[in-house]
Amino acid sequence: MIAVDRPTAEILRVEVTDTLAYWTVLAGPTLTVVEDVDGFLCHLRFGRARAESTTKTYAGHLKRFHAWCGEHDLSREHAAAELSHYLMKLRTTPRLTNGRPSCLRPRSSSSFAHPGCSSLGQASPF
């Protein structure tokens, strides 16, 4: 069997100091930093004062987009013209996970008086 080189991408937490960090994207067979994405995520965290968790979320989305560009042999400039195809892929491809289980989703405090007293509460809109 012949191994196929598929674009590889990961996200990584970058600690700047003991208390400051942001997330970035690594890609390629050696998992090197994607410089323009790293610059954007660093700017988002420190230049725009966004939370570290925001950069983690953005890094995850940008990792998938970067991998899609690699799978279709597109530069990001050319991928911009094909963005509708990427969005269609996101909408039609089943997710590996379906998010938080319903038992872990937050509920309004007015929805249920107590977990054991379901007759007193109303159905949660979530």
N, CA, C and O atoms as CSV, one atom per row, in Angstrom:
chain,resi,resn,atom,element,x,y,z
A,1,MET,N,N,0.844,-1.182,0.000
A,1,MET,CA,C,0.000,0.000,0.000
A,1,MET,C,C,0.887,1.242,0.000
A,1,MET,O,O,1.884,1.299,0.720
A,2,ILE,N,N,0.528,2.219,-0.795
A,2,ILE,CA,C,1.276,3.459,-0.903
A,2,ILE,C,C,0.686,4.486,0.047
A,2,ILE,O,O,-0.521,4.723,0.065
A,3,ALA,N,N,1.563,5.085,0.835
A,3,ALA,CA,C,1.102,6.130,1.757
A,3,ALA,C,C,0.848,7.408,0.971
A,3,ALA,O,O,1.637,7.784,0.105
A,4,VAL,N,N,-0.240,8.059,1.276
A,4,VAL,CA,C,-0.594,9.318,0.632
A,4,VAL,C,C,-0.270,10.450,1.585
A,4,VAL,O,O,-0.697,10.444,2.739
A,5,ASP,N,N,0.495,11.433,1.094
A,5,ASP,CA,C,0.805,12.604,1.916
A,5,ASP,C,C,-0.408,13.507,1.958
A,5,ASP,O,O,-0.741,14.160,0.970
A,6,ARG,N,N,-1.053,13.543,3.079
A,6,ARG,CA,C,-2.203,14.426,3.255
A,6,ARG,C,C,-1.758,15.614,4.082
A,6,ARG,O,O,-0.922,15.472,4.974
A,7,PRO,N,N,-2.302,16.774,3.800
A,7,PRO,CA,C,-1.950,17.934,4.621
A,7,PRO,C,C,-2.307,17.673,6.083
A,7,PRO,O,O,-3.414,17.236,6.397
A,8,THR,N,N,-1.369,17.945,6.952
A,8,THR,CA,C,-1.564,17.752,8.375
A,8,THR,C,C,-1.605,19.111,9.039
A,8,THR,O,O,-0.817,19.998,8.711
A,9,ALA,N,N,-2.518,19.271,9.964
A,9,ALA,CA,C,-2.610,20.539,10.686
A,9,ALA,C,C,-3.030,20.263,12.124
A,9,ALA,O,O,-3.816,19.355,12.395
A,10,GLU,N,N,-2.508,21.041,13.014
A,10,GLU,CA,C,-2.829,20.956,14.442
A,10,GLU,C,C,-2.891,22.366,15.008
A,10,GLU,O,O,-2.412,23.317,14.391
A,11,ILE,N,N,-3.487,22.489,16.190
A,11,ILE,CA,C,-3.424,23.764,16.898
A,11,ILE,C,C,-2.523,23.584,18.115
A,11,ILE,O,O,-2.409,22.490,18.666
A,12,LEU,N,N,-1.889,24.677,18.521
A,12,LEU,CA,C,-0.932,24.624,19.619
A,12,LEU,C,C,-1.072,25.869,20.478
A,12,LEU,O,O,-1.229,26.977,19.965
A,13,ARG,N,N,-1.013,25.678,21.788
A,13,ARG,CA,C,-1.033,26.799,22.723
A,13,ARG,C,C,0.372,27.369,22.826
A,13,ARG,O,O,1.323,26.636,23.097
A,14,VAL,N,N,0.508,28.680,22.611
A,14,VAL,CA,C,1.796,29.367,22.672
A,14,VAL,C,C,1.808,30.211,23.938
A,14,VAL,O,O,1.033,31.158,24.073
A,15,GLU,N,N,2.696,29.857,24.867
A,15,GLU,CA,C,2.822,30.620,26.108
A,15,GLU,C,C,3.828,31.737,25.903
A,15,GLU,O,O,5.005,31.490,25.640
A,16,VAL,N,N,3.353,32.970,26.027
A,16,VAL,CA,C,4.215,34.135,25.864
A,16,VAL,C,C,4.878,34.478,27.195
A,16,VAL,O,O,6.074,34.767,27.249
A,17,THR,N,N,4.094,34.444,28.258
A,17,THR,CA,C,4.602,34.611,29.626
A,17,THR,C,C,3.911,33.566,30.479
A,17,THR,O,O,3.174,32.723,29.968
A,18,ASP,N,N,4.150,33.624,31.780
A,18,ASP,CA,C,3.493,32.671,32.685
A,18,ASP,C,C,1.977,32.834,32.683
A,18,ASP,O,O,1.246,31.879,32.949
A,19,THR,N,N,1.505,34.043,32.383
A,19,THR,CA,C,0.067,34.305,32.458
A,19,THR,C,C,-0.576,34.633,31.118
A,19,THR,O,O,-1.802,34.707,31.034
A,20,LEU,N,N,0.214,34.831,30.068
A,20,LEU,CA,C,-0.343,35.188,28.761
A,20,LEU,C,C,-0.031,34.116,27.727
A,20,LEU,O,O,1.101,33.647,27.611
A,21,ALA,N,N,-1.075,33.738,26.972
A,21,ALA,CA,C,-0.903,32.738,25.930
A,21,ALA,C,C,-1.941,32.964,24.840
A,21,ALA,O,O,-2.936,33.659,25.046
A,22,TYR,N,N,-1.698,32.375,23.694
A,22,TYR,CA,C,-2.666,32.361,22.598
A,22,TYR,C,C,-2.495,31.046,21.857
A,22,TYR,O,O,-1.554,30.300,22.124
A,23,TRP,N,N,-3.383,30.761,20.942
A,23,TRP,CA,C,-3.340,29.522,20.169
A,23,TRP,C,C,-2.957,29.833,18.734
A,23,TRP,O,O,-3.292,30.896,18.210
A,24,THR,N,N,-2.247,28.893,18.093
A,24,THR,CA,C,-1.837,29.069,16.712
A,24,THR,C,C,-2.045,27.781,15.931
A,24,THR,O,O,-2.456,26.764,16.490
A,25,VAL,N,N,-1.756,27.831,14.635
A,25,VAL,CA,C,-1.941,26.679,13.748
A,25,VAL,C,C,-0.578,26.214,13.244
A,25,VAL,O,O,0.244,27.013,12.795
A,26,LEU,N,N,-0.360,24.905,13.328
A,26,LEU,CA,C,0.819,24.261,12.765
A,26,LEU,C,C,0.345,23.418,11.592
A,26,LEU,O,O,-0.732,22.825,11.653
A,27,ALA,N,N,1.137,23.356,10.520
A,27,ALA,CA,C,0.713,22.588,9.356
A,27,ALA,C,C,1.906,21.989,8.634
A,27,ALA,O,O,3.054,22.373,8.853
A,28,GLY,N,N,1.598,21.038,7.767
A,28,GLY,CA,C,2.613,20.392,6.954
A,28,GLY,C,C,3.147,19.142,7.622
A,28,GLY,O,O,2.813,18.846,8.769
A,29,PRO,N,N,3.973,18.418,6.903
A,29,PRO,CA,C,4.504,17.156,7.436
A,29,PRO,C,C,5.362,17.342,8.683
A,29,PRO,O,O,5.453,16.437,9.513
A,30,THR,N,N,5.996,18.517,8.823
A,30,THR,CA,C,6.820,18.780,10.010
A,30,THR,C,C,6.114,19.658,11.034
A,30,THR,O,O,6.712,20.061,12.031
A,31,LEU,N,N,4.844,19.951,10.787
A,31,LEU,CA,C,4.041,20.793,11.677
A,31,LEU,C,C,4.756,22.104,12.009
A,31,LEU,O,O,5.114,22.352,13.160
A,32,THR,N,N,4.955,22.921,11.009
A,32,THR,CA,C,5.553,24.242,11.196
A,32,THR,C,C,4.446,25.281,11.350
A,32,THR,O,O,3.312,25.070,10.920
A,33,VAL,N,N,4.791,26.384,11.960
A,33,VAL,CA,C,3.824,27.464,12.195
A,33,VAL,C,C,3.383,28.051,10.854
A,33,VAL,O,O,4.208,28.319,9.981
A,34,VAL,N,N,2.076,28.244,10.704
A,34,VAL,CA,C,1.532,28.935,9.531
A,34,VAL,C,C,1.643,30.425,9.858
A,34,VAL,O,O,0.825,30.967,10.601
A,35,GLU,N,N,2.649,31.071,9.303
A,35,GLU,CA,C,3.050,32.413,9.733
A,35,GLU,C,C,1.938,33.460,9.658
A,35,GLU,O,O,1.730,34.192,10.625
A,36,ASP,N,N,1.220,33.551,8.537
A,36,ASP,CA,C,0.194,34.594,8.432
A,36,ASP,C,C,-0.970,34.334,9.374
A,36,ASP,O,O,-1.556,35.277,9.907
A,37,VAL,N,N,-1.315,33.063,9.588
A,37,VAL,CA,C,-2.383,32.727,10.540
A,37,VAL,C,C,-1.911,33.040,11.957
A,37,VAL,O,O,-2.671,33.582,12.760
A,38,ASP,N,N,-0.651,32.697,12.267
A,38,ASP,CA,C,-0.091,32.987,13.581
A,38,ASP,C,C,-0.105,34.488,13.854
A,38,ASP,O,O,-0.463,34.919,14.950
A,39,GLY,N,N,0.282,35.278,12.864
A,39,GLY,CA,C,0.268,36.734,13.029
A,39,GLY,C,C,-1.125,37.258,13.318
A,39,GLY,O,O,-1.302,38.138,14.160
A,40,PHE,N,N,-2.125,36.715,12.613
A,40,PHE,CA,C,-3.507,37.135,12.837
A,40,PHE,C,C,-3.964,36.755,14.241
A,40,PHE,O,O,-4.572,37.568,14.937
A,41,LEU,N,N,-3.674,35.517,14.664
A,41,LEU,CA,C,-4.123,35.060,15.984
A,41,LEU,C,C,-3.409,35.814,17.110
A,41,LEU,O,O,-4.014,36.106,18.142
A,42,CYS,N,N,-2.131,36.127,16.915
A,42,CYS,CA,C,-1.391,36.914,17.903
A,42,CYS,C,C,-1.983,38.326,17.991
A,42,CYS,O,O,-2.166,38.857,19.086
A,43,HIS,N,N,-2.279,38.923,16.843
A,43,HIS,CA,C,-2.897,40.253,16.824
A,43,HIS,C,C,-4.272,40.225,17.501
A,43,HIS,O,O,-4.624,41.132,18.254
A,44,LEU,N,N,-5.030,39.179,17.222
A,44,LEU,CA,C,-6.359,39.045,17.821
A,44,LEU,C,C,-6.261,39.026,19.343
A,44,LEU,O,O,-7.045,39.678,20.032
A,45,ARG,N,N,-5.289,38.272,19.862
A,45,ARG,CA,C,-5.144,38.119,21.318
A,45,ARG,C,C,-4.616,39.385,21.973
A,45,ARG,O,O,-5.168,39.851,22.969
A,46,PHE,N,N,-3.538,39.944,21.409
A,46,PHE,CA,C,-2.869,41.046,22.091
A,46,PHE,C,C,-3.192,42.415,21.502
A,46,PHE,O,O,-3.283,43.392,22.246
A,47,GLY,N,N,-3.364,42.509,20.208
A,47,GLY,CA,C,-3.690,43.786,19.585
A,47,GLY,C,C,-5.148,44.165,19.747
A,47,GLY,O,O,-5.482,45.345,19.854
A,48,ARG,N,N,-6.021,43.157,19.765
A,48,ARG,CA,C,-7.462,43.405,19.908
A,48,ARG,C,C,-7.981,43.006,21.287
A,48,ARG,O,O,-9.174,43.132,21.562
A,49,ALA,N,N,-7.094,42.528,22.151
A,49,ALA,CA,C,-7.415,42.172,23.544
A,49,ALA,C,C,-8.530,41.135,23.655
A,49,ALA,O,O,-9.401,41.239,24.518
A,50,ARG,N,N,-8.497,40.148,22.785
A,50,ARG,CA,C,-9.480,39.065,22.854
A,50,ARG,C,C,-8.989,37.996,23.821
A,50,ARG,O,O,-7.798,37.925,24.125
A,51,ALA,N,N,-9.905,37.170,24.301
A,51,ALA,CA,C,-9.572,36.126,25.262
A,51,ALA,C,C,-8.763,35.014,24.604
A,51,ALA,O,O,-8.850,34.794,23.396
A,52,GLU,N,N,-7.979,34.319,25.418
A,52,GLU,CA,C,-7.215,33.176,24.910
A,52,GLU,C,C,-8.141,32.139,24.283
A,52,GLU,O,O,-7.811,31.545,23.256
A,53,SER,N,N,-9.297,31.923,24.900
A,53,SER,CA,C,-10.243,30.940,24.363
A,53,SER,C,C,-10.759,31.346,22.978
A,53,SER,O,O,-11.106,30.485,22.169
A,54,THR,N,N,-10.810,32.640,22.707
A,54,THR,CA,C,-11.212,33.109,21.377
A,54,THR,C,C,-10.190,32.678,20.347
A,54,THR,O,O,-10.555,32.228,19.261
A,55,THR,N,N,-8.893,32.813,20.678
A,55,THR,CA,C,-7.866,32.402,19.724
A,55,THR,C,C,-7.878,30.891,19.538
A,55,THR,O,O,-7.537,30.400,18.462
A,56,LYS,N,N,-8.264,30.152,20.564
A,56,LYS,CA,C,-8.353,28.690,20.420
A,56,LYS,C,C,-9.469,28.324,19.443
A,56,LYS,O,O,-9.292,27.457,18.587
A,57,THR,N,N,-10.605,28.982,19.574
A,57,THR,CA,C,-11.724,28.725,18.667
A,57,THR,C,C,-11.358,29.107,17.239
A,57,THR,O,O,-11.576,28.330,16.309
A,58,TYR,N,N,-10.804,30.298,17.064
A,58,TYR,CA,C,-10.393,30.746,15.730
A,58,TYR,C,C,-9.341,29.815,15.139
A,58,TYR,O,O,-9.400,29.488,13.954
A,59,ALA,N,N,-8.376,29.383,15.957
A,59,ALA,CA,C,-7.320,28.494,15.470
A,59,ALA,C,C,-7.912,27.179,14.967
A,59,ALA,O,O,-7.469,26.651,13.948
A,60,GLY,N,N,-8.904,26.652,15.670
A,60,GLY,CA,C,-9.555,25.418,15.222
A,60,GLY,C,C,-10.225,25.589,13.871
A,60,GLY,O,O,-10.105,24.726,13.001
A,61,HIS,N,N,-10.927,26.693,13.691
A,61,HIS,CA,C,-11.593,26.956,12.412
A,61,HIS,C,C,-10.575,27.196,11.298
A,61,HIS,O,O,-10.737,26.696,10.184
A,62,LEU,N,N,-9.530,27.962,11.601
A,62,LEU,CA,C,-8.514,28.241,10.589
A,62,LEU,C,C,-7.709,26.996,10.234
A,62,LEU,O,O,-7.250,26.857,9.100
A,63,LYS,N,N,-7.535,26.093,11.193
A,63,LYS,CA,C,-6.856,24.825,10.912
A,63,LYS,C,C,-7.636,24.032,9.872
A,63,LYS,O,O,-7.056,23.515,8.918
A,64,ARG,N,N,-8.950,23.936,10.056
A,64,ARG,CA,C,-9.778,23.198,9.097
A,64,ARG,C,C,-9.763,23.866,7.727
A,64,ARG,O,O,-9.703,23.183,6.705
A,65,PHE,N,N,-9.817,25.194,7.700
A,65,PHE,CA,C,-9.785,25.901,6.430
A,65,PHE,C,C,-8.430,25.699,5.741
A,65,PHE,O,O,-8.377,25.469,4.533
A,66,HIS,N,N,-7.347,25.785,6.500
A,66,HIS,CA,C,-6.011,25.589,5.947
A,66,HIS,C,C,-5.881,24.168,5.383
A,66,HIS,O,O,-5.313,23.986,4.306
A,67,ALA,N,N,-6.391,23.176,6.084
A,67,ALA,CA,C,-6.340,21.788,5.599
A,67,ALA,C,C,-7.150,21.649,4.311
A,67,ALA,O,O,-6.720,20.970,3.379
A,68,TRP,N,N,-8.319,22.288,4.253
A,68,TRP,CA,C,-9.152,22.234,3.045
A,68,TRP,C,C,-8.422,22.865,1.862
A,68,TRP,O,O,-8.470,22.343,0.748
A,69,CYS,N,N,-7.752,23.978,2.104
A,69,CYS,CA,C,-6.974,24.621,1.033
A,69,CYS,C,C,-5.903,23.658,0.518
A,69,CYS,O,O,-5.686,23.557,-0.689
A,70,GLY,N,N,-5.240,22.957,1.427
A,70,GLY,CA,C,-4.214,22.002,1.035
A,70,GLY,C,C,-4.779,20.821,0.268
A,70,GLY,O,O,-4.183,20.365,-0.708
A,71,GLU,N,N,-5.935,20.321,0.710
A,71,GLU,CA,C,-6.575,19.194,0.022
A,71,GLU,C,C,-6.950,19.545,-1.409
A,71,GLU,O,O,-6.928,18.681,-2.285
A,72,HIS,N,N,-7.295,20.809,-1.654
A,72,HIS,CA,C,-7.711,21.248,-2.981
A,72,HIS,C,C,-6.605,22.012,-3.719
A,72,HIS,O,O,-6.839,22.598,-4.776
A,73,ASP,N,N,-5.397,21.996,-3.144
A,73,ASP,CA,C,-4.228,22.651,-3.749
A,73,ASP,C,C,-4.517,24.113,-4.099
A,73,ASP,O,O,-4.235,24.570,-5.206
A,74,LEU,N,N,-5.087,24.836,-3.125
A,74,LEU,CA,C,-5.455,26.237,-3.325
A,74,LEU,C,C,-4.655,27.137,-2.390
A,74,LEU,O,O,-4.481,26.822,-1.213
A,75,SER,N,N,-4.181,28.238,-2.909
A,75,SER,CA,C,-3.641,29.266,-2.028
A,75,SER,C,C,-4.849,29.910,-1.338
A,75,SER,O,O,-5.978,29.759,-1.803
A,76,ARG,N,N,-4.621,30.614,-0.249
A,76,ARG,CA,C,-5.763,31.248,0.412
A,76,ARG,C,C,-6.382,32.313,-0.470
A,76,ARG,O,O,-7.582,32.571,-0.371
A,77,GLU,N,N,-5.591,32.940,-1.333
A,77,GLU,CA,C,-6.143,33.935,-2.253
A,77,GLU,C,C,-7.118,33.270,-3.231
A,77,GLU,O,O,-8.197,33.802,-3.492
A,78,HIS,N,N,-6.734,32.105,-3.772
A,78,HIS,CA,C,-7.626,31.381,-4.679
A,78,HIS,C,C,-8.791,30.746,-3.912
A,78,HIS,O,O,-9.897,30.622,-4.439
A,79,ALA,N,N,-8.530,30.347,-2.666
A,79,ALA,CA,C,-9.587,29.745,-1.855
A,79,ALA,C,C,-10.702,30.746,-1.571
A,79,ALA,O,O,-11.858,30.354,-1.410
A,80,ALA,N,N,-10.368,32.031,-1.510
A,80,ALA,CA,C,-11.392,33.056,-1.278
A,80,ALA,C,C,-12.447,33.013,-2.378
A,80,ALA,O,O,-13.633,33.218,-2.121
A,81,ALA,N,N,-12.005,32.743,-3.610
A,81,ALA,CA,C,-12.955,32.656,-4.727
A,81,ALA,C,C,-13.788,31.376,-4.652
A,81,ALA,O,O,-14.866,31.299,-5.242
A,82,GLU,N,N,-13.288,30.373,-3.925
A,82,GLU,CA,C,-13.978,29.084,-3.793
A,82,GLU,C,C,-14.645,28.935,-2.420
A,82,GLU,O,O,-15.037,27.832,-2.038
A,83,LEU,N,N,-14.773,30.021,-1.693
A,83,LEU,CA,C,-15.284,29.959,-0.327
A,83,LEU,C,C,-16.658,29.314,-0.239
A,83,LEU,O,O,-16.954,28.630,0.741
A,84,SER,N,N,-17.492,29.517,-1.229
A,84,SER,CA,C,-18.826,28.904,-1.198
A,84,SER,C,C,-18.734,27.381,-1.198
A,84,SER,O,O,-19.581,26.711,-0.606
A,85,HIS,N,N,-17.707,26.822,-1.860
A,85,HIS,CA,C,-17.522,25.365,-1.845
A,85,HIS,C,C,-17.112,24.883,-0.456
A,85,HIS,O,O,-17.564,23.834,0.002
A,86,TYR,N,N,-16.259,25.649,0.204
A,86,TYR,CA,C,-15.847,25.293,1.564
A,86,TYR,C,C,-17.049,25.347,2.514
A,86,TYR,O,O,-17.235,24.448,3.334
A,87,LEU,N,N,-17.849,26.384,2.401
A,87,LEU,CA,C,-19.020,26.500,3.265
A,87,LEU,C,C,-20.009,25.374,3.013
A,87,LEU,O,O,-20.630,24.876,3.952
A,88,MET,N,N,-20.164,24.964,1.752
A,88,MET,CA,C,-21.046,23.846,1.450
A,88,MET,C,C,-20.507,22.558,2.072
A,88,MET,O,O,-21.277,21.733,2.564
A,89,LYS,N,N,-19.193,22.390,2.048
A,89,LYS,CA,C,-18.600,21.204,2.678
A,89,LYS,C,C,-18.906,21.196,4.175
A,89,LYS,O,O,-19.256,20.157,4.736
A,90,LEU,N,N,-18.773,22.362,4.822
A,90,LEU,CA,C,-19.055,22.439,6.251
A,90,LEU,C,C,-20.511,22.107,6.553
A,90,LEU,O,O,-20.810,21.457,7.555
A,91,ARG,N,N,-21.406,22.548,5.695
A,91,ARG,CA,C,-22.841,22.335,5.929
A,91,ARG,C,C,-23.299,20.917,5.630
A,91,ARG,O,O,-24.299,20.460,6.184
A,92,THR,N,N,-22.580,20.219,4.763
A,92,THR,CA,C,-23.055,18.901,4.331
A,92,THR,C,C,-22.248,17.734,4.880
A,92,THR,O,O,-22.676,16.585,4.761
A,93,THR,N,N,-21.096,17.999,5.476
A,93,THR,CA,C,-20.279,16.922,6.027
A,93,THR,C,C,-20.702,16.653,7.456
A,93,THR,O,O,-20.749,17.576,8.269
A,94,PRO,N,N,-21.017,15.389,7.784
A,94,PRO,CA,C,-21.397,15.074,9.166
A,94,PRO,C,C,-20.238,15.362,10.125
A,94,PRO,O,O,-19.073,15.122,9.805
A,95,ARG,N,N,-20.578,15.872,11.287
A,95,ARG,CA,C,-19.575,16.151,12.306
A,95,ARG,C,C,-19.187,14.865,13.008
A,95,ARG,O,O,-20.002,13.954,13.151
A,96,LEU,N,N,-17.937,14.796,13.446
A,96,LEU,CA,C,-17.492,13.634,14.205
A,96,LEU,C,C,-18.118,13.617,15.589
A,96,LEU,O,O,-18.363,12.552,16.156
A,97,THR,N,N,-18.377,14.799,16.131
A,97,THR,CA,C,-19.062,14.912,17.416
A,97,THR,C,C,-20.250,15.843,17.210
A,97,THR,O,O,-20.257,16.670,16.297
A,98,ASN,N,N,-21.230,15.701,18.051
A,98,ASN,CA,C,-22.408,16.547,17.914
A,98,ASN,C,C,-22.491,17.604,19.001
A,98,ASN,O,O,-23.582,18.046,19.361
A,99,GLY,N,N,-21.350,18.007,19.522
A,99,GLY,CA,C,-21.355,19.046,20.554
A,99,GLY,C,C,-21.582,18.456,21.927
A,99,GLY,O,O,-21.399,17.258,22.142
A,100,ARG,N,N,-21.978,19.296,22.840
A,100,ARG,CA,C,-22.220,18.843,24.202
A,100,ARG,C,C,-23.475,17.988,24.269
A,100,ARG,O,O,-24.474,18.300,23.621
A,101,PRO,N,N,-23.432,16.902,25.053
A,101,PRO,CA,C,-24.663,16.140,25.254
A,101,PRO,C,C,-25.723,17.021,25.909
A,101,PRO,O,O,-25.388,17.945,26.650
A,102,SER,N,N,-26.975,16.749,25.648
A,102,SER,CA,C,-28.049,17.593,26.170
A,102,SER,C,C,-28.028,17.682,27.689
A,102,SER,O,O,-28.455,18.690,28.253
A,103,CYS,N,N,-27.534,16.636,28.364
A,103,CYS,CA,C,-27.504,16.683,29.828
A,103,CYS,C,C,-26.466,17.675,30.349
A,103,CYS,O,O,-26.505,18.052,31.520
A,104,LEU,N,N,-25.528,18.106,29.482
A,104,LEU,CA,C,-24.501,19.057,29.908
A,104,LEU,C,C,-24.748,20.465,29.400
A,104,LEU,O,O,-23.986,21.374,29.728
A,105,ARG,N,N,-25.791,20.673,28.610
A,105,ARG,CA,C,-26.094,22.016,28.112
A,105,ARG,C,C,-26.636,22.866,29.248
A,105,ARG,O,O,-27.384,22.373,30.093
A,106,PRO,N,N,-26.264,24.138,29.273
A,106,PRO,CA,C,-26.784,25.003,30.340
A,106,PRO,C,C,-28.286,25.193,30.210
A,106,PRO,O,O,-28.834,25.283,29.111
A,107,ARG,N,N,-28.918,25.250,31.338
A,107,ARG,CA,C,-30.363,25.487,31.364
A,107,ARG,C,C,-30.624,26.769,32.116
A,107,ARG,O,O,-29.854,27.153,32.995
A,108,SER,N,N,-31.695,27.421,31.775
A,108,SER,CA,C,-32.094,28.619,32.486
A,108,SER,C,C,-32.454,28.238,33.914
A,108,SER,O,O,-33.080,27.202,34.142
A,109,SER,N,N,-32.065,29.066,34.876
A,109,SER,CA,C,-32.360,28.753,36.274
A,109,SER,C,C,-33.857,28.738,36.534
A,109,SER,O,O,-34.297,28.125,37.506
A,110,SER,N,N,-34.659,29.397,35.692
A,110,SER,CA,C,-36.104,29.402,35.894
A,110,SER,C,C,-36.777,28.200,35.232
A,110,SER,O,O,-37.982,28.002,35.392
A,111,SER,N,N,-36.012,27.396,34.490
A,111,SER,CA,C,-36.622,26.270,33.784
A,111,SER,C,C,-36.963,25.127,34.707
A,111,SER,O,O,-38.010,24.498,34.548
A,112,PHE,N,N,-36.108,24.842,35.669
A,112,PHE,CA,C,-36.327,23.724,36.564
A,112,PHE,C,C,-36.045,24.153,37.989
A,112,PHE,O,O,-35.025,24.783,38.271
A,113,ALA,N,N,-36.956,23.807,38.886
A,113,ALA,CA,C,-36.762,24.137,40.289
A,113,ALA,C,C,-35.694,23.236,40.896
A,113,ALA,O,O,-34.859,23.695,41.675
A,114,HIS,N,N,-35.722,21.967,40.541
A,114,HIS,CA,C,-34.790,20.976,41.059
A,114,HIS,C,C,-34.818,19.793,40.108
A,114,HIS,O,O,-35.884,19.461,39.590
A,115,PRO,N,N,-33.682,19.141,39.856
A,115,PRO,CA,C,-33.679,18.025,38.917
A,115,PRO,C,C,-34.685,16.928,39.276
A,115,PRO,O,O,-35.214,16.270,38.381
A,116,GLY,N,N,-34.954,16.723,40.546
A,116,GLY,CA,C,-35.894,15.689,40.963
A,116,GLY,C,C,-37.347,16.139,40.932
A,116,GLY,O,O,-38.238,15.318,41.150
A,117,CYS,N,N,-37.617,17.409,40.671
A,117,CYS,CA,C,-38.967,17.954,40.694
A,117,CYS,C,C,-39.378,18.417,39.297
A,117,CYS,O,O,-39.742,19.580,39.122
A,118,SER,N,N,-39.327,17.543,38.314
A,118,SER,CA,C,-39.608,17.938,36.940
A,118,SER,C,C,-41.043,18.410,36.752
A,118,SER,O,O,-41.320,19.137,35.798
A,119,SER,N,N,-41.967,18.018,37.634
A,119,SER,CA,C,-43.343,18.471,37.471
A,119,SER,C,C,-43.504,19.947,37.806
A,119,SER,O,O,-44.507,20.554,37.432
A,120,LEU,N,N,-42.523,20.542,38.513
A,120,LEU,CA,C,-42.613,21.945,38.877
A,120,LEU,C,C,-42.034,22.861,37.813
A,120,LEU,O,O,-42.366,24.046,37.756
A,121,GLY,N,N,-41.162,22.307,36.964
A,121,GLY,CA,C,-40.486,23.139,35.983
A,121,GLY,C,C,-41.163,23.061,34.617
A,121,GLY,O,O,-42.079,22.272,34.385
A,122,GLN,N,N,-40.672,23.909,33.736
A,122,GLN,CA,C,-41.135,23.899,32.361
A,122,GLN,C,C,-40.057,23.292,31.491
A,122,GLN,O,O,-38.899,23.210,31.900
A,123,ALA,N,N,-40.420,22.873,30.315
A,123,ALA,CA,C,-39.432,22.329,29.383
A,123,ALA,C,C,-38.424,23.394,29.012
A,123,ALA,O,O,-38.782,24.549,28.776
A,124,SER,N,N,-37.165,23.003,28.961
A,124,SER,CA,C,-36.116,23.939,28.576
A,124,SER,C,C,-36.171,24.202,27.082
A,124,SER,O,O,-36.379,23.270,26.305
A,125,PRO,N,N,-35.990,25.451,26.656
A,125,PRO,CA,C,-35.964,25.744,25.226
A,125,PRO,C,C,-34.713,25.203,24.552
A,125,PRO,O,O,-34.626,25.214,23.324
A,126,PHE,N,N,-33.746,24.730,25.324
A,126,PHE,CA,C,-32.508,24.211,24.760
A,126,PHE,C,C,-32.656,22.751,24.610
A,126,PHE,O,O,-31.732,22.081,24.149
